């Protein structure tokens, strides 16, 4: 079920944008009043038109914070470049390799506030037209989000079966349990799913309230808001020393505000791990792959799949 409804200086930033997990971009700041330019490494002009339509749709959704808006799409030095509105605020918590991001009361409240606002969006077709992953089409949700996610899990697991089975001998059993659970879920009214709700993607004002939300596009789709909560609690701190504690803290915060089913959360985490395991390395030689394997081997995840 969906939760109840509730209602710095400006500068031009030029950066090269890669997928999450890539090295930090080089940033060059040039004074400007309200624009930011982004040079894309791999996206086509057609893909950026879809992104422009997506941002236009969520910009009209009545969210209580700002979101990116693509004003123009240009070809500059052989690369597609978007001219976007400047978004004020600063990252809620900067990501520092090797350290866990801060999660105090203000940060936990901000994450829940953003999640609640997204869960209350009345979705439109343009909100579901972004590629679900860098080398995948948009999630097929004509039947339901749950069915579309199950199909994605099956497709990705088949594609990377050899690499996954080397680490998970009972891959077939896990895959069968995940897809069985997903298809058994009662469909819920779809909401907007960010998919990559880490602390650095939330900008806050001087009062630590969310002022803007960035970087839609990695697993962004429309569907069950509990999926976004499940993923957010786990990826807020993927590699830091306090990752487990932070996930538990956010799980409690989400449970208190939204009362999401705990087993459903576990199934969604397994689906996310199977779907994204090889996004950054087809061979599985990267930290994200190792994180996904660890997720799939966790006792609480295995227990949720048997519930």
VMD Tcl script that draws the C-alpha trace (Angstrom):
set ca {
  {0.00 0.00 0.00}
  {1.10 3.56 -0.59}
  {1.75 5.82 2.43}
  {-0.74 8.59 3.22}
  {-0.26 11.85 1.29}
  {1.40 14.84 2.92}
  {1.96 17.47 1.45}
  {24.32 28.54 -2.26}
  {25.74 30.49 -4.91}
  {24.75 29.71 -8.48}
  {27.37 28.36 -10.85}
  {27.64 26.48 -14.09}
  {28.90 22.95 -13.63}
  {30.47 20.94 -16.45}
  {31.19 17.30 -15.78}
  {31.52 13.93 -17.46}
  {28.90 11.60 -16.09}
  {29.55 7.88 -15.77}
  {27.59 5.15 -13.99}
  {27.37 4.91 -10.23}
  {30.53 3.27 -8.96}
  {32.81 5.03 -11.47}
  {35.55 7.45 -10.30}
  {34.35 10.88 -9.11}
  {33.88 13.31 -12.01}
  {36.14 16.28 -12.58}
  {34.18 19.47 -11.87}
  {34.84 22.90 -13.37}
  {32.76 25.77 -11.96}
  {31.98 28.86 -13.99}
  {29.72 31.62 -12.62}
  {26.16 31.48 -13.95}
  {22.71 32.32 -12.68}
  {20.64 29.21 -13.24}
  {22.20 26.63 -15.56}
  {24.34 23.53 -15.48}
  {25.77 21.67 -18.46}
  {26.43 17.94 -18.44}
  {28.51 16.15 -21.10}
  {27.44 12.51 -21.49}
  {29.89 9.75 -22.34}
  {27.56 7.13 -23.77}
  {23.93 8.30 -24.04}
  {22.49 9.00 -27.47}
  {20.51 12.05 -28.46}
  {17.36 9.91 -28.54}
  {18.00 8.68 -25.01}
  {18.47 12.23 -23.81}
  {15.15 13.23 -25.36}
  {13.53 10.50 -23.25}
  {15.37 11.85 -20.22}
  {14.11 15.35 -21.00}
  {10.53 14.07 -21.19}
  {10.99 12.16 -17.93}
  {12.29 15.21 -16.08}
  {9.50 17.34 -17.52}
  {6.95 14.82 -16.21}
  {8.32 14.66 -12.67}
  {8.76 18.43 -12.65}
  {5.00 18.67 -13.04}
  {4.26 16.09 -10.34}
  {4.06 18.52 -7.42}
  {7.09 17.21 -5.55}
  {8.08 19.36 -2.53}
  {11.67 19.65 -3.80}
  {13.30 20.46 -7.11}
  {14.39 17.92 -9.71}
  {16.63 18.32 -12.78}
  {15.11 19.91 -15.86}
  {16.75 19.61 -19.29}
  {16.46 22.96 -21.07}
  {18.38 22.02 -24.20}
  {20.30 19.14 -25.81}
  {23.41 20.06 -27.80}
  {26.25 18.35 -29.63}
  {29.53 19.72 -28.23}
  {33.00 18.42 -29.19}
  {31.56 15.14 -30.39}
  {29.49 14.50 -27.27}
  {25.88 15.04 -26.42}
  {25.50 17.72 -23.78}
  {22.44 18.73 -21.79}
  {21.80 22.22 -20.48}
  {19.96 21.85 -17.19}
  {18.53 24.10 -14.51}
  {20.77 24.78 -11.55}
  {19.58 23.10 -8.36}
  {20.36 24.84 -5.10}
  {21.54 23.11 -1.96}
  {24.41 20.88 -1.00}
  {24.72 17.08 -0.86}
  {23.09 15.86 2.32}
  {26.14 13.73 3.10}
  {29.16 13.60 0.78}
  {30.32 10.12 -0.15}
  {33.84 9.47 1.17}
  {35.44 6.14 0.14}
  {36.13 3.88 3.10}
  {33.83 5.76 5.48}
  {30.17 5.34 6.28}
  {27.96 8.36 5.51}
  {26.38 10.15 8.43}
  {22.87 9.02 9.32}
  {21.55 11.07 12.20}
  {17.98 12.01 12.97}
  {17.93 14.82 10.39}
  {19.33 12.61 7.62}
  {16.95 9.72 8.39}
  {14.01 12.12 8.38}
  {15.10 13.61 5.05}
  {15.40 10.18 3.42}
  {11.93 9.21 4.63}
  {10.48 12.56 3.53}
  {11.89 12.13 0.02}
  {10.67 8.52 -0.13}
  {7.19 9.55 0.96}
  {7.01 12.32 -1.62}
  {8.01 9.90 -4.40}
  {5.50 7.34 -3.16}
  {2.71 9.89 -3.48}
  {3.40 10.80 -7.12}
  {0.61 10.09 -9.58}
  {2.63 8.41 -12.30}
  {2.39 9.15 -16.01}
  {3.67 7.10 -18.99}
  {6.72 9.37 -19.43}
  {7.90 8.41 -15.93}
  {8.38 4.79 -16.97}
  {10.27 5.23 -20.23}
  {13.88 5.37 -19.00}
  {16.10 2.29 -19.45}
  {15.84 0.34 -16.22}
  {19.61 -0.37 -16.40}
  {22.34 0.97 -18.73}
  {22.02 -1.91 -21.23}
  {18.34 -2.74 -20.74}
  {15.04 -1.35 -22.06}
  {12.49 0.26 -19.75}
  {10.91 -2.14 -17.27}
  {7.85 -3.80 -18.79}
  {5.04 -3.01 -16.35}
  {2.02 -3.47 -18.60}
  {0.90 -6.42 -16.45}
  {2.37 -5.22 -13.16}
  {5.61 -3.94 -11.67}
  {6.07 -7.25 -9.90}
  {5.76 -9.26 -13.13}
  {8.07 -6.88 -14.97}
  {10.68 -7.17 -12.22}
  {10.44 -10.97 -12.26}
  {11.04 -10.99 -16.02}
  {14.06 -8.70 -15.61}
  {15.51 -10.96 -12.91}
  {15.10 -14.01 -15.15}
  {16.69 -12.27 -18.13}
  {19.68 -10.93 -16.21}
  {20.26 -14.21 -14.36}
  {20.26 -16.15 -17.63}
  {22.62 -13.68 -19.24}
  {25.18 -13.89 -16.44}
  {24.41 -17.42 -15.26}
  {27.96 -18.78 -15.44}
  {29.46 -15.94 -13.41}
  {26.64 -15.98 -10.85}
  {26.59 -19.77 -10.44}
  {30.31 -19.79 -9.71}
  {29.56 -17.79 -6.56}
  {26.06 -19.12 -5.82}
  {25.87 -22.89 -6.39}
  {22.11 -22.94 -5.69}
  {21.42 -20.10 -8.13}
  {18.54 -22.00 -9.72}
  {16.77 -22.38 -6.38}
  {17.32 -18.72 -5.49}
  {16.14 -17.51 -8.88}
  {13.05 -19.69 -8.67}
  {12.22 -18.43 -5.18}
  {12.66 -14.77 -6.12}
  {10.47 -14.94 -9.21}
  {7.86 -17.08 -7.44}
  {7.60 -14.54 -4.63}
  {7.44 -11.58 -7.00}
  {4.64 -13.12 -9.03}
  {2.74 -14.04 -5.87}
  {2.75 -10.47 -4.53}
  {-0.48 -8.53 -4.76}
  {0.19 -5.65 -7.16}
  {0.18 -2.20 -5.58}
  {-0.72 1.19 -7.00}
  {2.43 2.33 -8.83}
  {4.49 5.25 -7.57}
  {7.73 6.87 -8.75}
  {10.84 4.84 -7.89}
  {14.17 6.68 -7.87}
  {16.29 3.53 -7.67}
  {19.54 5.12 -6.47}
  {18.56 7.13 -3.42}
  {21.97 7.58 -1.80}
  {22.79 10.51 0.45}
  {24.82 12.36 -2.19}
  {21.78 12.46 -4.49}
  {19.72 14.43 -1.97}
  {20.49 18.15 -1.77}
  {19.50 19.94 1.43}
  {19.07 23.56 2.46}
  {20.46 25.34 5.52}
  {17.80 23.67 7.69}
  {18.80 20.20 6.45}
  {15.51 19.83 4.60}
  {15.53 18.31 1.08}
  {15.79 21.03 -1.56}
  {16.46 18.87 -4.63}
  {16.81 15.26 -5.78}
  {19.43 14.29 -8.37}
  {20.58 11.47 -10.64}
  {17.49 9.60 -11.67}
  {18.17 6.88 -14.21}
  {19.67 3.83 -12.48}
  {16.69 1.52 -11.84}
  {14.33 4.49 -12.07}
  {10.84 3.28 -12.90}
  {7.26 3.22 -11.69}
  {6.13 0.56 -9.27}
  {5.96 -0.48 -5.64}
  {7.42 2.21 -3.33}
  {8.47 -0.58 -0.96}
  {11.07 -1.54 -3.57}
  {12.68 1.90 -3.32}
  {12.68 1.65 0.48}
  {14.29 -1.80 0.36}
  {17.04 -0.66 -2.00}
  {17.60 2.70 -0.32}
  {18.20 1.22 3.13}
  {20.79 -1.17 1.67}
  {22.67 1.15 -0.70}
  {22.78 4.23 1.54}
  {26.03 2.69 2.82}
  {27.19 -0.19 0.65}
  {30.82 -0.53 1.64}
  {31.41 1.43 4.87}
  {32.15 -0.07 8.28}
  {28.66 0.83 9.57}
  {26.72 -0.50 6.58}
  {24.78 -3.11 8.55}
  {23.84 -0.71 11.32}
  {22.72 1.93 8.84}
  {20.54 -0.53 6.93}
  {18.88 -1.59 10.20}
  {18.31 2.04 11.18}
  {16.67 2.92 7.88}
  {14.61 -0.28 7.95}
  {13.21 0.82 11.32}
  {12.51 4.33 10.05}
  {10.69 3.04 6.98}
  {8.75 0.47 9.02}
  {7.57 3.10 11.49}
  {6.38 5.47 8.79}
  {5.15 3.13 6.05}
  {4.68 -0.33 7.63}
  {6.12 -2.15 4.62}
  {6.12 -5.96 4.83}
  {9.55 -7.15 5.95}
  {9.57 -10.29 3.78}
  {8.60 -8.24 0.74}
  {11.58 -5.98 1.50}
  {13.87 -9.02 1.56}
  {12.55 -10.35 -1.76}
  {13.04 -6.95 -3.39}
  {16.64 -6.85 -2.17}
  {17.31 -10.24 -3.72}
  {15.69 -9.10 -6.99}
  {17.84 -5.96 -7.02}
  {21.00 -8.00 -6.40}
  {20.27 -10.47 -9.20}
  {19.30 -7.70 -11.61}
  {22.24 -5.36 -11.03}
  {25.05 -7.78 -10.11}
  {26.91 -7.41 -13.42}
  {26.05 -3.81 -14.29}
  {29.61 -2.58 -13.82}
  {31.55 -5.70 -14.75}
  {30.31 -8.55 -16.91}
  {33.00 -10.76 -15.36}
  {32.01 -9.94 -11.79}
  {35.34 -8.42 -10.83}
  {34.13 -5.35 -9.01}
  {32.82 -4.29 -5.63}
  {29.18 -4.07 -6.68}
  {29.16 -7.69 -7.83}
  {30.69 -8.82 -4.54}
  {28.10 -6.76 -2.65}
  {25.27 -8.41 -4.59}
  {26.60 -11.91 -3.93}
  {26.87 -11.13 -0.22}
  {23.28 -9.88 -0.25}
  {22.04 -13.09 -1.88}
  {23.85 -15.23 0.69}
  {22.44 -13.42 3.73}
  {20.33 -15.54 6.09}
  {17.58 -12.92 6.39}
  {17.26 -12.75 2.58}
  {17.11 -16.55 2.32}
  {14.47 -16.58 5.04}
  {12.34 -13.97 3.22}
  {12.44 -16.09 0.07}
  {11.01 -19.05 1.96}
  {8.24 -17.11 3.69}
}
mol new
graphics top color blue
foreach p $ca { graphics top sphere $p radius 0.5 }
foreach p [lrange $ca 0 end-1] q [lrange $ca 1 end] { graphics top cylinder $p $q radius 0.2 }
display resetview
